[in-house]
Amino acid sequence: MVMKKFLNDPQRVTNELLEGYALCFPNKIKLVSEKIVARATPKSKDKVAVITLGGAGHEPALSGFVGEGMLDASVVGDIFAAPGAPKVVEALRMFKDYAGIVFVVLNHEGDQRNANMAMMMAAKEGIKVTKIVTAEDIAPGVDAPSSERRGLGGCIPLIKILGAAAEKGFSAEEIVEIGERFNKRMATLAVTLKVATHPQSGGEIGALADDQMEIGMGQHGEGGGNGPEPMQSADWVAETMAKKVLRAVDAKAGEKILLLINGSGGTTLMEQFVIFRKAYEVTKAAGIEIAASYCGEVLTVQEASGFQMIVGVFDEQTLELFKAPSDAPYWVTR
């Protein structure tokens, strides 16, 4: 299949995109051993390091959030594939002399398998790692166990909170406790209009007719549970999804939340703002305060058209940490 993408050798796309990324942001990040993206200026070793892993093809996630106040390193796998455990252990060794390591892992089979293997290998070397898992996708159902939920774009605001806590000098245990408070009251729901193509094979990931959409479809074309349905208006989609995510986090009048619209790669800011407008109306009508908000692309799936609606309930501490300074290539807070 012929792809209309600006690529050279599809088998080298991960290496080339990381090389270009490092050249573009030399003052913020550096490329280590081909597939490890680390801060250009490391933090003090008396603080906890925050790292993650994940496949390429979701830019700016996850390596776009390596930087001051966020991640210390991101271990990158091939397109849509988790990196192997040996490469992850290599990254963990980089931080063995720090005050601790907090390891953020999205709930996908390959990510979890390789992360767990790497942690066992690291433990044999005396490297202590504390893991926190994001599994905030509510497509399987609000009451579905976390083991059945996928990790989606909610990892980014969680990383912002964890990174800020690490920068302030909290212990690994304290950082995970803070993160889990936010994690437990975070929900994401995605909708897809057009599926992505795999940049190495050109094959479509999933299937949707031109007049269909699917609420709940995963970021790799996985089914959303209810199947495709006819296209609906922006207001209908935004209201339907907003009510679901607010119910999932049990948001109550007077509480403060994050409302984030994450474009999947092929959805314009125009569309995202139209969606945000209605979601904002639904939230305010329920007496809930939007204390932080964002529209844009934080985790994409190539040219997939659609978006993820991400909601997280803040307490006083997590809101302060979310608004703390950061300086990653794709998340700067002053």
C-alpha positions in Angstrom: 0.0 0.0 0.0 1.3 3.4 -0.9 1.5 5.9 2.0 1.4 9.6 1.7 3.9 10.2 4.5 7.3 11.9 4.5 9.4 8.9 5.3 12.6 7.3 4.1 13.1 3.7 5.1 10.0 2.8 7.1 12.1 0.4 9.2 14.2 3.2 10.4 11.5 5.7 11.2 11.8 5.4 15.0 15.5 6.0 14.9 15.2 8.9 12.5 12.3 10.6 14.4 14.3 10.4 17.7 17.4 11.8 16.0 15.4 14.7 14.7 13.7 15.3 18.0 17.0 15.4 19.8 18.4 17.8 17.2 15.3 20.0 17.5 15.4 20.4 21.3 19.1 20.1 22.3 18.8 22.4 25.3 16.0 20.3 26.8 16.6 16.6 25.9 19.3 14.3 24.7 19.2 10.9 23.0 21.1 8.1 24.9 21.9 4.7 23.3 19.5 5.3 20.3 16.2 4.8 22.1 16.4 6.4 25.5 15.3 10.1 25.7 16.7 11.8 28.8 16.8 15.4 30.2 19.6 17.4 28.8 20.4 18.7 32.3 19.8 15.9 34.9 18.1 16.8 38.2 20.0 16.4 41.5 20.5 12.8 42.5 19.0 13.4 45.9 15.6 13.5 44.2 13.5 10.8 42.7 13.6 10.1 39.0 10.4 9.6 37.0 10.6 7.5 33.9 8.3 5.8 31.5 8.3 3.5 28.4 6.2 3.2 25.3 6.1 2.7 21.6 6.9 5.4 19.0 4.1 6.7 16.7 2.2 8.6 19.4 4.1 11.8 19.3 4.5 14.0 21.3 3.9 11.2 23.8 5.7 10.1 25.6 9.2 11.6 25.0 7.8 15.0 24.4 7.3 15.3 28.2 10.8 14.6 29.2 12.1 17.7 31.0 12.3 19.8 34.1 9.3 19.1 36.3 8.1 16.1 34.3 9.9 13.0 33.1 13.6 12.3 33.6 13.6 9.7 30.8 11.4 7.9 28.3 12.4 4.5 26.8 11.1 4.3 23.3 10.0 1.1 21.4 9.3 0.7 17.8 6.1 2.0 16.2 3.2 1.1 18.5 5.4 -1.5 20.3 6.9 -1.5 23.8 10.7 -1.4 24.1 12.4 -4.6 25.2 13.2 -5.2 28.8 17.0 -4.9 28.3 16.7 -1.4 27.0 14.4 -0.5 29.9 16.9 -1.9 32.4 19.6 0.2 30.7 17.5 3.3 31.5 16.8 2.2 35.0 20.6 1.8 35.6 21.0 5.5 34.7 19.1 6.4 37.8 20.2 3.7 40.3 22.0 6.3 42.4 19.0 8.7 42.7 16.7 8.9 45.7 14.4 6.4 44.0 12.7 5.6 40.7 9.0 6.0 39.9 8.1 4.1 36.8 4.9 5.2 34.9 3.5 2.4 32.8 0.3 2.5 30.7 -2.0 -0.5 30.9 -1.2 -2.3 27.6 -0.1 -5.9 27.5 3.3 -5.3 25.9 4.1 -2.3 28.1 3.2 -4.2 31.3 5.0 -7.4 30.3 8.3 -5.7 29.5 8.1 -3.2 32.4 7.6 -6.1 34.9 10.4 -8.1 33.3 12.7 -5.1 33.5 11.8 -4.4 37.1 12.7 -8.0 38.0 16.0 -7.7 36.2 16.7 -4.4 37.9 15.8 -5.9 41.4 18.5 -8.5 40.9 21.0 -5.6 40.5 19.7 -4.0 43.7 17.8 -1.2 41.8 14.5 -0.4 43.6 11.7 0.7 41.3 8.2 1.8 42.3 5.6 1.4 39.6 2.4 3.3 39.0 0.0 2.2 36.3 -2.5 4.3 34.3 -5.6 2.5 33.3 -8.2 5.3 33.0 -10.1 4.3 29.8 -13.7 3.9 30.8 -14.8 2.3 27.5 -15.0 -1.2 29.1 -17.5 0.3 31.6 -17.3 2.6 34.7 -17.3 -0.4 37.0 -14.8 -2.5 35.0 -11.7 -3.5 37.0 -8.6 -1.5 36.3 -6.9 -4.6 34.8 -9.4 -4.4 31.9 -8.9 -0.7 31.2 -6.4 0.7 28.8 -4.0 3.5 29.6 -4.7 6.5 27.3 -3.7 10.2 27.3 -4.4 10.5 31.0 -0.8 9.5 31.6 0.3 13.0 30.6 -1.4 15.0 33.4 -0.4 12.3 35.8 3.2 12.6 34.7 2.9 16.4 35.3 1.9 15.8 38.9 4.4 13.1 39.6 7.2 15.1 38.0 6.4 18.2 40.1 6.3 16.1 43.3 9.7 14.6 42.4 11.1 18.1 41.7 10.0 19.2 45.2 11.9 16.4 46.8 9.2 14.0 47.8 10.1 10.4 48.4 9.1 7.7 45.9 6.4 6.4 48.2 5.0 9.9 48.7 5.1 10.6 45.0 3.2 7.4 44.2 0.6 8.1 46.9 0.0 11.6 45.5 -0.2 10.2 42.0 -2.7 7.4 42.9 -5.0 10.0 44.5 -5.3 11.7 41.1 -5.1 8.4 39.2 -8.1 6.9 41.0 -10.3 9.9 40.1 -9.2 10.2 36.4 -11.1 9.0 33.4 -10.6 9.1 29.7 -13.0 8.3 26.9 -12.0 8.4 23.2 -14.0 8.7 20.0 -12.7 7.8 16.5 -13.9 9.0 13.1 -11.1 7.7 10.9 -8.6 5.1 11.8 -4.8 5.4 11.5 -2.4 3.7 9.2 0.7 1.9 10.4 3.7 4.0 9.1 5.8 0.8 8.5 3.2 -1.3 6.6 0.6 1.2 5.4 -2.1 -1.0 6.7 -5.2 0.5 8.3 -5.5 0.0 12.1 -9.2 -1.0 12.6 -12.0 -0.1 10.3 -14.8 2.6 10.2 -17.0 3.5 7.3 -17.0 7.1 6.1 -20.4 7.8 7.8 -19.5 6.2 11.1 -17.8 7.0 14.4 -17.0 4.8 17.4 -17.0 6.0 21.0 -14.5 4.0 23.1 -12.2 2.8 20.3 -8.7 2.3 21.6 -5.7 4.2 20.3 -4.6 1.2 18.3 -7.9 0.5 16.7 -9.2 -1.8 19.4 -13.0 -2.0 19.6 -14.9 0.3 22.0 -17.4 -2.2 23.2 -20.5 -0.8 21.6 -19.3 -0.9 18.0 -19.6 1.8 15.3 -22.5 4.1 15.1 -23.7 6.9 12.8 -22.0 10.2 12.8 -23.4 12.7 15.3 -23.1 16.5 15.9 -20.2 17.9 18.0 -22.6 18.9 20.7 -24.1 15.4 21.0 -20.7 13.8 21.1 -19.3 16.3 23.6 -22.3 16.1 25.9 -22.6 12.3 25.8 -18.9 11.9 26.6 -18.7 14.6 29.2 -21.5 13.1 31.2 -19.8 9.7 31.1 -16.4 10.8 32.2 -17.8 13.1 35.0 -19.9 10.2 36.2 -16.9 7.9 36.1 -14.8 10.1 38.4 -17.8 10.8 40.6 -17.3 14.6 40.2 -19.5 16.6 42.6 -20.6 20.2 42.6 -17.9 22.4 44.1 -15.0 20.1 43.1 -12.2 21.2 40.9 -11.2 19.3 37.8 -8.9 19.1 34.8 -10.7 19.0 31.4 -8.4 18.1 28.6 -9.3 17.4 24.9 -6.5 15.4 23.3 -6.6 15.4 19.5 -5.8 11.9 18.0 -3.7 13.3 15.2 -6.1 14.2 12.4 -8.6 16.4 14.3 -8.2 20.2 13.9 -8.1 22.6 16.8 -11.3 24.1 15.4 -13.1 20.9 16.1 -11.4 20.5 19.5 -12.5 23.9 20.6 -16.1 23.3 19.5 -16.1 20.1 21.5 -14.5 21.8 24.6 -17.2 24.5 24.5 -20.0 22.0 25.0 -18.1 19.9 27.5 -17.4 23.1 29.5 -21.1 23.9 29.5 -22.0 20.4 30.8 -19.4 20.7 33.5 -20.4 24.1 34.7 -24.1 23.2 34.7 -23.2 20.5 37.2 -21.6 23.0 39.5 -18.1 21.7 38.9 -15.2 24.1 38.5 -12.7 23.6 35.6 -9.5 24.6 37.4 -7.2 23.6 34.5 -7.9 23.0 30.8 -6.2 22.2 27.6 -7.0 21.5 23.9 -4.3 20.1 21.6 -2.3 17.0 20.9 -0.6 15.2 23.8 -0.9 11.6 22.6 -1.7 10.9 19.0 -2.1 7.9 16.7 -0.7 9.1 13.4 -3.5 10.5 11.3 -6.4 9.0 13.2 -9.3 11.4 13.4 -11.0 11.8 16.7 -10.1 12.8 20.2 -9.8 11.7 23.8 -11.7 13.6 26.6 -9.7 13.4 29.8 -11.0 14.5 33.2 -9.3 14.3 36.5 -10.5 15.6 39.9 -8.0 17.7 41.8 -7.4 18.1 45.5 -5.5 21.1 46.8 -2.1 19.4 46.5 -2.5 17.8 43.1 -3.8 21.1 41.7 -0.8 22.9 43.0 1.6 20.3 41.6 -0.2 20.3 38.2 0.3 24.1 38.0 3.9 23.9 39.2 6.7 25.0 36.8 7.8 22.6 34.1 10.0 22.8 31.0 9.5 19.8 28.7 9.5 20.3 24.9 5.7 19.8 24.7 4.6 21.1 28.2 5.9 24.3 29.5 4.5 25.9 32.7 5.8 29.1 34.1 
